[in-house]
Amino acid sequence: MHSQPFSALKNSAHLKEGPSLQDFIRSTAEPGSVYIASRNESVPYIAPETLRGQKRKVFLEVYGCQMNTNDTEIVWSILKAHDYQRTVNVKDADIVLMMTCAIREGAEDTVWNRLKHLRQLKHKRETNEEKPLQIGVLGCMAERLKKQLVEKEHSVDVVAGPDAYKDLPRLLAIGQKGQKAINVLLSLDETYADVVPVKLDRKSKTAYVSIMRGCDNMCSYCIVPFTRGKERSRPIQSVRDEVLQLENEGIREITLLGQNVNSYRDTSEEMLQDAPKEATLLAPGFRTVYKSKVGGLRFAELLTELAEAVPEMRIRFTSPHPKDFPRDVLETIGKYPNVCNSLHLPAQSGNTQVLERMRRGYTREAYLNLVKEVRDIIPNVTLSSDFICGFCGETETEFADTVTLIESVGYHAAFLFAYSMREKTTAHRRYVDDVPGDVKQERLRRMIAAFRTEAERLNCQFIGRTELILVEGYSKRSRTDLAGRNDGNVKVIVPAGRIRSSREAGSDDLRPVGVGDYVAVRIVDSNSQILKGNPLYHTTLREFYAVR
């Protein structure tokens, strides 16, 4: 027998490593069939070159919270690395990707309505034999509804949950062949720490930094643990590196993100050797539905690391849980001037019995005691909160406790909602959504009125004070005014123009105010939503607080 030539042997080996007949059959699946990623099945073969975007244009739409904005920046980073291009005009798009929210029914209704419009656009292109349009639904709504999305809205080609964004190039390649592609597998360790987000707004001097994902709290009304999975945190070093890179790019303010951001716990191997083997500390009077977690570096350590690494960068964070504000976290916030003195303390209700049904882990009294401790340690703190009215079984007396809590605490900002029942939640299994819709809306109006009254009173206290603001851009109402935010995260409107270049500068040493500038401002007017002021001089964060 003659031996095969080298080239034939090489080709034979290549074929053995290539796709099998089964892979070929998968790749020729009929248009309209649905591929669903599974942990127990091998993925369909996709030729490596098809993972490249080939400069196909992607239009990105973001709905919901700041985490969704950051997730979209992660998605764009992944797709950009695979040779996709971004467009801000949906008419030019080859692909429309919608980053969705599922926390309330109204948020999902918005997406369903948008999908109807996109279906018409897709059908019009098919009728006119124009370039095809791929539609993808990402994020929490994708995770909650899964295959139901493509069954209810046939125009949807790709469905990807919060932990499947790295799989998007493959899903889009499958979907391009007319097959539906779904990956909603949740992960116990995916944090996207190895993906550098690409900012959607390149002009902005603020940025979001995701430090942890998922939530273990299991509040009875909340869908997040089911759409975002278990808590897991990025290593401190990874977060620090990203923040330093953002500083090099000219970013002046970051917001640390997580579903329960202040339960951050770095358990990476390099940190475990030095980290104390201590249980998680909670604020007094608070409890959890899960066992205390031992070991790891906590939120106070992360704040300290970042505050010292970037002293000229403001640091904010959201969304926290009140239970994870032990004294060391509050003292860290009070110690560093670049960690903003604005805290989000989501109460959800002011009634202890409702809080028990919500599985929040605290009483009205414990929450009020935390507010007192916060104000003792951080005297100039501004507070914001979340409230839900009309939760299952809420009586008029129980709701009245929410109004009195809003009035007694006083918040500069609040996110107020009527309760919306979500499937899979504990409330869906245990309770009845028995508060009539008109009653919910009437209670919502009363919450809003109480909040605005107190916000107006609190904002009035800024008048006459000199505040440091970070200029974000022009006011929405006038190009002759600029808008920024003070340390307390309250919007401040100031006239555009030239001001003194420093606190010590003379009246003739002037320079214009631009986006990203720190400016000292004298507050002269206020209402429940904004402050108005006169800009005094340019400054830096450290210089401003050094003379106070």
C-alpha positions in Angstrom: 0.0 0.0 0.0 1.3 3.4 -0.9 1.6 5.9 1.9 -0.5 9.1 1.7 1.3 12.3 0.8 1.8 14.8 3.6 -0.8 17.2 2.2 -3.4 14.4 2.2 -2.6 13.4 5.8 -2.9 17.1 6.8 -6.3 17.4 5.2 -7.5 14.2 6.8 -6.4 15.5 10.3 -8.2 18.8 9.6 -11.4 17.0 8.7 -11.3 15.0 11.9 -11.1 18.2 13.9 -13.8 20.0 11.9 -17.6 19.8 12.1 -19.3 16.4 12.1 -22.4 15.5 10.1 -24.5 16.3 13.2 -23.0 19.8 13.3 -23.8 20.2 9.6 -27.4 19.2 10.2 -27.7 21.6 13.1 -26.2 24.5 11.0 -28.8 23.9 8.3 -31.8 24.0 10.6 -35.0 25.3 9.0 -35.7 29.0 9.2 -37.9 29.7 12.2 -36.6 26.8 14.3 -35.4 27.7 17.7 -31.9 27.0 19.1 -31.8 27.2 23.0 -28.5 27.0 24.7 -28.3 24.2 27.3 -25.6 23.2 29.8 -26.1 19.5 28.8 -25.8 19.9 25.0 -23.0 20.7 22.7 -23.3 24.0 20.9 -24.0 24.1 17.2 -21.0 24.5 15.0 -20.3 27.9 13.7 -17.5 28.6 11.4 -15.1 31.1 13.2 -15.3 33.6 10.3 -19.1 33.9 10.8 -18.5 35.2 14.4 -17.1 38.3 12.9 -19.6 41.1 12.4 -18.3 42.0 9.0 -19.0 45.7 9.8 -22.7 45.0 10.3 -24.4 48.0 12.0 -25.9 47.6 15.4 -28.5 50.0 16.9 -28.6 49.8 20.7 -31.7 50.7 22.8 -31.5 50.8 26.6 -34.5 50.5 29.0 -34.4 50.5 32.8 -31.7 51.1 35.4 -28.1 52.2 35.3 -27.0 48.6 35.4 -28.7 48.2 32.0 -26.7 51.1 30.6 -23.5 49.5 31.9 -24.5 46.1 30.5 -25.1 47.7 27.1 -21.6 49.2 27.2 -20.3 45.6 27.9 -22.3 44.3 25.0 -21.0 47.0 22.7 -17.4 46.2 23.8 -17.9 42.6 22.9 -19.5 43.3 19.5 -17.0 46.0 18.6 -14.2 43.5 19.2 -15.9 41.2 16.7 -16.0 43.8 13.9 -19.4 45.2 14.4 -20.2 48.9 13.9 -22.5 51.0 15.9 -25.2 53.3 14.4 -27.4 55.8 16.1 -30.0 55.7 13.3 -32.3 52.7 13.4 -32.9 53.0 9.6 -29.3 52.2 8.9 -29.2 49.2 11.3 -28.6 45.6 10.4 -29.3 44.6 14.0 -31.4 46.2 16.7 -30.6 45.1 20.3 -32.9 46.1 23.1 -31.5 46.0 26.7 -34.7 45.4 28.7 -36.1 45.7 32.2 -38.6 43.4 33.9 -39.0 44.9 37.3 -42.5 46.2 36.6 -45.2 45.3 34.1 -45.1 48.8 32.7 -41.4 48.4 31.8 -42.2 45.3 29.8 -45.2 46.9 28.1 -42.9 49.6 26.7 -40.7 46.9 25.2 -43.7 45.0 23.7 -44.9 48.2 22.0 -41.5 48.9 20.6 -41.3 45.4 19.2 -44.5 45.9 17.3 -42.9 49.0 15.6 -39.7 47.1 14.8 -41.8 44.2 13.4 -43.3 46.6 10.9 -39.9 48.0 10.0 -38.6 44.4 9.5 -41.6 43.4 7.4 -41.2 46.6 5.2 -37.6 45.7 4.5 -38.6 42.2 3.5 -41.4 43.4 1.2 -39.1 45.9 -0.5 -36.2 43.4 -0.6 -34.0 45.7 1.3 -31.3 44.5 3.8 -32.7 42.2 6.4 -33.1 43.4 10.0 -32.2 41.2 13.0 -33.9 41.9 16.3 -32.5 40.9 19.7 -33.9 41.2 23.2 -31.3 41.2 26.0 -31.3 41.6 29.8 -33.9 40.9 32.5 -37.0 40.6 30.3 -35.1 38.1 28.1 -34.2 36.1 31.2 -37.8 36.2 32.6 -39.7 35.2 29.5 -37.1 33.1 27.6 -38.7 31.3 24.7 -42.0 33.1 25.2 -40.4 36.1 23.6 -40.0 34.5 20.2 -43.3 32.6 20.5 -45.3 35.8 21.2 -43.3 38.1 18.9 -42.0 36.2 15.9 -39.9 39.1 14.7 -37.4 38.5 17.6 -34.4 36.6 16.3 -32.0 36.5 19.4 -32.7 36.3 23.1 -29.8 36.7 25.6 -29.9 36.9 29.3 -27.6 39.0 31.6 -24.9 36.3 31.8 -24.9 35.4 28.1 -23.5 38.6 26.4 -20.2 37.0 25.5 -22.2 34.5 23.4 -23.9 37.2 21.4 -21.5 36.9 18.3 -22.5 33.2 18.0 -26.2 33.9 18.7 -26.3 36.6 16.0 -24.5 34.3 13.5 -27.2 31.6 14.2 -29.9 34.1 13.9 -28.6 35.4 10.7 -29.5 32.1 9.0 -33.1 32.5 9.9 -33.0 30.3 13.0 -34.0 31.7 16.4 -31.2 31.7 19.0 -31.7 31.8 22.8 -29.1 31.8 25.6 -30.6 32.6 29.1 -28.2 30.4 31.1 -27.4 32.1 34.5 -23.9 31.9 35.8 -22.5 31.5 39.3 -19.2 33.3 38.4 -19.7 35.6 35.4 -18.9 39.2 36.3 -17.5 40.5 33.0 -14.4 41.5 34.9 -12.3 40.7 31.7 -14.5 43.0 29.5 -13.7 46.7 29.4 -17.0 48.5 28.7 -17.1 51.0 25.8 -19.0 54.1 26.8 -22.0 54.9 24.7 -21.7 58.6 25.4 -18.1 59.5 24.7 -18.7 63.2 25.6 -19.8 62.5 29.2 -17.3 62.9 32.0 -19.3 60.4 34.2 -19.2 56.6 34.0 -20.7 53.5 35.5 -18.6 50.7 36.9 -20.2 47.4 37.7 -18.6 45.8 40.8 -21.0 42.9 41.5 -23.9 41.1 39.9 -27.0 39.3 41.1 -28.9 39.5 44.4 -29.4 37.0 47.3 -32.0 39.1 49.3 -35.1 37.5 47.8 -37.5 40.3 48.7 -41.0 38.9 48.1 -42.0 41.5 45.5 -38.8 41.4 43.4 -38.0 39.6 40.2 -34.2 40.5 40.2 -32.8 37.3 41.8 -34.6 35.3 39.1 -33.4 37.4 36.2 -29.9 38.3 37.5 -29.0 35.2 39.5 -26.9 34.8 42.6 -24.6 37.5 44.0 -20.9 37.5 42.8 -18.4 40.3 43.0 -15.5 41.4 40.9 -12.0 41.4 42.4 -10.9 44.7 43.9 -7.9 44.9 41.6 -10.1 44.5 38.5 -12.4 47.4 39.7 -9.4 49.5 40.6 -7.8 49.0 37.2 -11.0 50.0 35.3 -11.4 53.1 37.5 -7.8 54.2 36.8 -8.3 53.7 33.1 -11.4 55.9 33.3 -9.4 58.6 35.1 -6.8 58.5 32.3 -9.7 59.0 29.8 -10.8 62.1 31.6 -13.7 60.7 33.6 -14.4 62.9 36.7 -17.2 60.9 38.4 -18.0 57.2 38.6 -21.0 55.3 40.0 -20.4 51.9 41.3 -23.2 49.5 40.3 -24.7 46.3 41.6 -28.1 44.9 42.4 -27.1 45.0 46.1 -23.9 47.1 45.6 -22.9 47.4 49.3 -23.0 43.7 49.9 -19.8 43.5 47.7 -17.4 40.8 48.8 -14.2 40.1 47.0 -13.4 36.4 47.5 -10.8 36.1 44.7 -7.9 33.8 45.6 -5.3 36.5 45.8 -7.4 38.4 48.3 -8.5 35.4 50.5 -5.0 35.0 51.9 -5.1 38.4 53.6 -8.8 38.9 54.1 -10.2 38.4 57.7 -12.3 35.3 58.1 -15.2 37.4 59.6 -18.9 37.2 59.0 -20.7 40.0 57.1 -21.6 42.8 59.4 -25.1 44.2 59.1 -26.6 47.5 60.3 -28.1 47.0 63.8 -31.7 45.7 63.7 -31.4 44.2 60.2 -31.4 40.5 59.2 -31.2 38.5 56.0 -33.0 35.4 54.6 -29.6 33.8 53.9 -26.8 32.5 56.2 -24.1 35.1 57.1 -21.3 35.1 54.6 -17.8 34.6 56.0 -14.5 35.9 54.6 -13.6 38.2 51.7 -12.9 42.0 51.4 -16.0 44.1 51.8 -17.5 47.3 50.5 -15.7 49.5 53.0 -12.3 48.1 51.8 -13.3 48.7 48.2 -14.4 52.3 48.9 -11.1 53.0 50.7 -9.0 51.5 47.9 -10.8 53.6 45.2 -11.0 56.9 47.2 -7.2 56.8 47.7 -6.5 55.7 44.2 -8.4 58.5 42.5 -8.7 61.5 44.9 -9.9 63.9 42.2 -12.7 61.6 41.0 -16.1 61.6 42.7 -17.4 58.2 43.7 -21.1 57.3 44.0 -22.8 54.0 44.2 -26.2 52.4 43.6 -28.3 50.5 44.4 -27.6 49.5 48.0 -29.7 47.7 50.6 -30.1 49.4 54.1 -28.9 46.2 55.9 -25.4 46.6 54.4 -24.6 49.9 56.0 -22.6 48.9 59.1 -20.8 51.6 60.9 -17.4 51.0 59.1 -19.1 51.7 55.7 -20.6 54.9 57.0 -17.4 56.1 58.5 -15.5 55.4 55.3 -18.0 57.5 53.4 -17.6 60.3 55.9 -13.8 60.1 55.9 -13.2 60.7 52.2 -14.4 63.9 50.5 -14.4 62.3 47.0 -16.9 59.6 48.2 -20.1 61.6 47.8 -22.3 62.2 50.9 -25.5 61.1 49.1 -27.0 57.7 50.1 -29.8 55.7 48.6 -31.7 54.1 51.4 -34.6 52.2 49.8 -37.3 51.8 52.4 -40.1 50.4 50.2 -42.7 50.8 52.9 -43.0 52.6 56.2 -45.0 49.9 57.9 -43.4 47.1 59.8 -46.1 44.5 58.9 -45.8 45.3 55.2 -42.0 45.2 55.4 -42.4 41.7 56.9 -44.6 40.6 54.0 -42.0 42.1 51.6 -39.2 40.1 53.4 -37.1 43.3 53.8 -35.4 42.1 57.0 -36.1 45.2 59.1 -38.8 47.1 61.0 -39.8 50.8 60.7 -37.9 51.5 63.9 -34.7 49.8 62.7 -34.8 51.9 59.5 -35.4 55.1 61.4 -32.5 54.3 63.7 -30.2 53.7 60.7 -31.3 57.1 59.3 -30.3 58.7 62.6 -26.9 57.0 62.7 -26.3 58.0 59.0 -27.0 61.7 59.8 -24.8 61.5 63.0 -21.8 60.2 61.1 -22.4 62.1 57.8 -24.0 65.4 58.9 -24.5 66.9 55.4 -25.8 63.7 53.8 -28.6 63.8 51.3 -30.9 60.8 51.2 -32.9 59.2 48.4 -35.2 56.2 48.6 -37.6 53.7 46.8 -41.2 53.3 47.9 -44.0 50.9 46.7 -47.6 51.5 47.5 -50.4 49.0 47.1 -48.4 45.9 48.0 -50.5 42.8 48.7 -52.8 43.3 51.6 -51.8 46.9 52.3 -54.4 48.6 54.3 -55.1 52.4 54.5 -53.5 52.5 58.0 -50.4 50.6 56.8 -50.1 53.0 53.8 -50.4 56.0 56.1 -47.2 54.8 57.8 -45.4 55.1 54.5 -46.5 58.7 54.1 -45.4 59.6 57.6 -42.0 58.0 57.1 -41.5 60.1 53.9 -42.4 63.2 55.9 -40.3 62.4 59.0 -37.1 61.3 57.2 -37.2 63.8 54.2 -35.6 62.7 50.9 -34.0 64.8 48.2 -34.9 62.2 45.6 -37.3 59.3 45.5 -38.5 56.6 43.1 -42.1 56.0 43.8 -44.2 53.2 42.3 -47.6 51.4 42.5 -47.0 47.7 43.1 -46.9 45.4 40.1 -47.1 41.7 40.7 -44.3 39.7 39.0 -44.5 36.0 38.3 -42.0 33.6 40.1 -41.7 36.0 43.1 -42.6 34.9 46.6 -45.5 37.4 46.6 -46.8 35.7 43.4 -46.8 32.3 45.2 -48.0 33.4 48.7 -50.2 36.5 48.3 -53.0 38.0 46.4 -52.6 41.3 44.5 -55.8 42.6 46.2 -55.4 46.4 46.3 -57.5 47.9 43.5 -55.7 49.8 40.7 -57.5 53.1 41.4 -56.5 52.8 45.1 -52.9 52.2 44.1 -52.9 55.3 41.9 -54.5 57.5 44.5 -51.9 56.3 47.1 -49.1 57.0 44.6 -50.3 60.5 44.1 -50.3 61.0 47.9 -46.7 59.6 48.2 -45.6 62.0 45.4 -47.2 65.0 47.1 -45.5 64.2 50.4 -42.2 63.6 48.8 -42.3 66.9 46.8 -43.2 68.9 49.9 -40.3 67.6 51.9 -37.8 67.8 48.9 -38.7 71.5 48.4 -38.1 72.2 52.1 -34.8 70.4 52.1 -33.5 72.0 48.8 -34.4 75.4 50.3 -31.8 74.8 53.0 -29.1 75.0 50.3 -29.8 78.7 49.6 -26.9 80.8 50.6 -24.4 77.9 50.7 -21.4 77.5 48.4 -21.6 74.1 46.7 -19.1 72.2 44.6 -20.7 71.0 41.3 -19.4 68.9 38.5 -20.6 70.4 35.2 -22.3 67.8 33.0 -23.5 69.9 30.0 -26.0 72.4 28.9 -29.4 72.7 30.7 -32.2 70.9 28.8 -34.2 74.2 28.8 -31.6 76.7 27.6 -28.2 76.8 25.9 -27.4 79.8 28.0 -27.3 77.7 31.2 -25.2 74.8 32.3 -26.3 71.9 34.5 -24.3 69.9 37.0 -24.8 68.1 40.3 -23.5 68.9 43.8 -22.1 66.4 46.2 -25.6 65.5 47.3 -26.6 64.5 43.7 -29.0 67.4 43.4 -29.1 69.1 40.0 -27.8 72.6 39.9 -28.4 75.1 37.1 -25.9 78.0 36.5 -25.4 80.6 33.8 -22.9 79.7 31.2 -19.9 82.0 30.7 -16.4 82.9 32.0 -15.6 82.8 35.7 -12.4 83.2 37.8 -9.8 80.5 37.1 -9.3 79.7 40.8 -10.4 80.8 44.2 -7.5 83.2 44.5 -7.6 84.6 40.9 -8.4 88.2 40.2 -11.5 89.5 38.5 -9.7 89.7 35.1 -8.3 86.1 35.3 -11.3 84.3 33.8 -11.9 81.2 31.7 -15.0 79.5 30.4 -16.8 76.7 32.1 -16.9 73.4 30.3 -18.1 69.8 30.7 -16.1 68.0 33.4 -15.1 71.2 35.3 -15.4 71.4 39.1 -17.0 74.8 39.9 -17.8 76.5 43.2 -21.3 77.8 43.1 -23.3 80.1 45.4 -26.9 78.7 45.6 -29.5 81.4 45.2 -32.8 79.6 44.5 -34.4 76.2 44.6 -37.6 74.1 44.1 -38.4 70.4 44.8 -36.2 69.2 41.9 -33.3 71.6 41.2 -31.1 74.3 42.7 -30.1 77.5 40.9 -26.8 79.2 41.5 -24.1 81.7 40.5 -20.8 80.2 39.5 -17.9 81.7 41.5 -14.6 80.1 40.4 -12.9 77.0 39.0 -11.5 74.6 41.6 -10.4 71.0 42.2 -12.1 68.5 44.6 -9.2 68.5 47.1 -8.8 72.3 47.0 -12.5 73.0 47.6 -12.7 70.7 50.7 -9.3 71.8 52.0 -10.6 75.4 52.7 -13.9 74.4 54.2 
